Amino acid sequence: MERLLQDLKSGLRILAKSPGFTFIAVLTLALGIGANTAIFSIVNTLIFNPLLFTDPDRLVQLWATNPQLSSEFANHHEVSPVDVNDWREQNDVFEGIEAYRHASFALTGTGEPEQITSARVSGNFFGLLGATAAAGRLLTPEDDTAGAESVAVITSDLWQRRFGGAAAAIGSKITLNDQPVTIVGVLQPGFQFVHLGRAEIWTPFAFRPADLAQRDSRWVYVIARLKPGVTIGSAQAEMNAISKGLQEAYPDANRDWGVRVNSLVDEAVGPMRPGFLILLGAVGFVLLIACANVANLLLARASARQRELAVRVALGAGRGRLIRQLLTESLVLSILGGGLGLLVAMWGVDVLTSSIPSDMRNNIPKFGKVGIDMSVLGFTLLVSLISGVIFGLFPAVSASNPNLSESLKEGGGKATGSSRQKSLRNALVVSEVALALVLLVGAGLMMKSFARLQNVDIGFNPKNLLAVSINLPARRYNEPRKLSAFFDQAIERVKNLPGVESVGAANMLPFSGSNTSSGFSIEGRPAPTDGEPLFAQIRMVSPDYFSTMQIPLKAGRVFSDADRADGQNVIIVNDIFAQRLFPGEDPVGKVVVTNRGAQLPRVIVGVVQEVKHFQVDDAARMQMYVPYSQVPFPSMGLVIKTAAEPGGLIAAVRREIWAVDPDQPIARTTTMERMLSDRLALSRTISLLLAVFAVVALALASVGIYGVMSYSVAQRTHEIGIRMALGAKEGDVVRMVVGQGFRLTVIGVLIGLAGSLALGGVMSSVLFGVSGSDPLTFCVTAIILTGVALVATYIPARRAVKVDPIVALRYE
């Protein structure tokens, strides 16, 4: 310990004597370590351990599957409550199986009406997850029975926001969708569940006999907990056997219906995992480049310290003692870099988390836990120590064996260093160039992919569109005419507001995260016997929806006020629908029979352009639109086209809704531009960060090349003087120096291109419209890197030609 303290004091004194070197080395390491710490903070919490629940690795999602459905739902469908009961009785692999479903309740009677994101769950849902109550109790199986008292559990946030955290809230009654409900408990702070967003009120299903009698009514989501030692594979095998038995027992309702068992962790973070793992690899490259740079600095510094080290050896210092001293200096540098890197990481975590789309945040229970905690501090310390060993070991070993006869004679302090040191410096530069090129290619591919995403035609114009979601309670609006009357009045009142150009409505707005689909048939045509069955997204819309959204009309007409419940049943389809089912024909006038609601024939009156609904990079989907007055829907989204920025109209729109129904809350207000931006946020963030990391890597690699060539020129001053005294021209000297740097760059570029091909294959899953081996990206990035490297080499070359031969010949 005493020697260690001596080494630390000595290392600090030596570093303090070279403030320029110390500053550059610490700053370089801080960038690498800080970026790694920030990405690790995100990945550790959101990717590796995203769930707050007990033994999260044993939690799974159970999906109903059916190959006869469209590809959108074939492996991803809700489950029948009757099947849930059968699964519970017949399985031997799960400790429990529970159902849930998202909901939306209008909370009234306690202040302003408010639309609350909510959930309905089966009795032991919270017990299965291992959730706890902050106050009162959670739901139990006894609450989940027909005829039981209507009860609810609320989140800690709602308890504080709406009830001030008062203990009296427990046991009090609230009104949800015009029904009295008793609050029995408050969930633990931060509770959040996958697929349910930020649900704040939780109520039991209390299935009615009718719900349990309809085996082919599939509308609940299902989770389960594996028994200890049971794998997902073995659970899948058993559920396959159970579903096969149900198909044989109930051929009418269960034909072709299977089960898919999927990890709940994958459900939560699956879409984000590839992008963030790529970022984690990228920052690892940045750290390696930083270490290589600092190693080169230490090698150059060690050559300058050969006389000092030789004196230590002459006075009896062993090689191991010198290595330990030099490594201690490296570790001091890395720890200082790690400390500064923590500040970089704190800023980076804030930037990263703010860029994740809101719907993805709501799917991750531990999103609010992202930050610099003990595990992150431990990671930073570990990375700092490993970095110190990586960049300090080779210079320390190389410098610990000085040539005494050369180093101790007069002028020995200017020794040129061994050929082994020179080879090591060159190898480090080649490594920096190769790693920098891999990062540049990765950033180039992501930026090109993001540019393609931004240029995708989404089918409508989001500019100056305000989106307002409204969910009407079923008890008060229990007839189709009441639903239509409310939205007719609301649309008319909002339309008359100053600054409003037009108003439309749809039950599912683009990029809202919700969807409805329907099977259908074409009148006069047989049902398909093979291939994908006829399924399409279906929307209930108002007459002005298409003009408000500026969805282009391709053929026929849009809906009018005449398309009412007592008029002709009509439908509008999109161009994908028309191309697939009526190639070379005019679809207008053809008749479609939808399976949603009453199976009524509907005449196609128009064809509109496809609208991207979930993601900008969605595959082409068939879409159908029906007038909302013919199929009234309790949940609708108003889209309001404004002459100026729409945010200022929110309060006025709310007043007009309350003028129609003073107890009707607004579920959500946002702009369509914001909704679109959220869909692009993850891709934009990954592209931007990769570009930043690539620029940092390019700068570090350039500095590394510049440093090596500058050091080489300084060490070859005598040789250059002789060459010039013998008649060498400036161009000859420049070509010699630049040629040396160019050779190192070309070797690094060739190695980097091979690594970039491997990276392109890994990145293919997160790219859109771009090949992982895109030749233009590879060529452009290689040219950019080579050009920057040549500039970094040319500067020392110009300095070399300014050497005075007379001075140079006296150098030794």
Helices and strands as residue ranges (DSSP letters): H 2-17, H 19-42, I 43-48, G 56-58, E 59-65, H 81-90, E 94-108, E 114-121, H 125-129, E 133-136, G 141-143, E 151-154, H 156-163, G 167-169, E 173-176, E 179-187, E 201-204, G 211-213, E 221-226, H 232-249, H 251-254, E 258-263, H 264-269, H 273-304, H 306-314, H 319-355, H 358-362, G 367-369, H 374-399, H 404-407, G 412-414, H 419-454, E 465-471, H 480-495, E 500-506, E 517-522, E 535-541, H 545-549, E 553-556, E 570-574, H 575-581, E 591-594, E 601-608, E 623-627, E 635-642, G 646-649, H 650-660, E 668-671, H 672-715, H 717-725, H 730-763, G 764-766, H 775-800, H 805-809
